[in-house]
């Protein structure tokens, strides 16, 4: 092949690669870094839509159970939560069972440990979180919808990815006394923990007023 033609083709390839690299760098430059903010008590910001919870639940969770006895079918996919640990306490469950998929149980432990560590860093007494609802069967959901008009027939709770943590009740690990922390302050600290994890795309959160809980789904 003619030397001039070879030289021309080489220059053309190098020019193309250079333009491609500049374009890629330019597109990367246009990606804005995520801005992390501090939580300042705006509980209304915990407003992730039910559709987001449900999409994540269906993607990461089990198939809904018809009745609670069906947990035996999903033992390889779910973790049974201890009813009480140093980190949290499972409340008396009337419409759910203490099972979560592995990622869900890890998220619960992370929330609980971050909450404890935050209390310690602030030189406050340590409190346990109280989990008020976990995984529901379809029978549980049907029963709930009769009693609670806000309950959804297609609930994220049915997939083993979702749980509720009370923001009204906390269990102190030490003796009750004059150094007790107010519920409002404990709720704020829990809000800070959830805000941080939510900003890191680890969970969806809803602040439920009527049920006095944070409704949380692992992402």
Buried (B, 14 or more C-beta within 10 A) or exposed (E): EEEEEEEEEEEEEEEEEEEEEEEEEEEEEEEEEEEEEEBEEEBEBBEBEBEBBBBBBBEBBBEBBEEBEBBEEBEEBBBEBEEEBEBBBBBEBEBBBBBBBEBBBBBBBBBBBBBBEBBEEEEBBBBBBBBBBBBBBBBBBEBBBEEEEEBBEEBBBBBBBBBBBBBEBBBBEEEEEEEBBEBEEBBBBBBBBBBBBBBEEBBBBBBBEEBBBBBBBBB
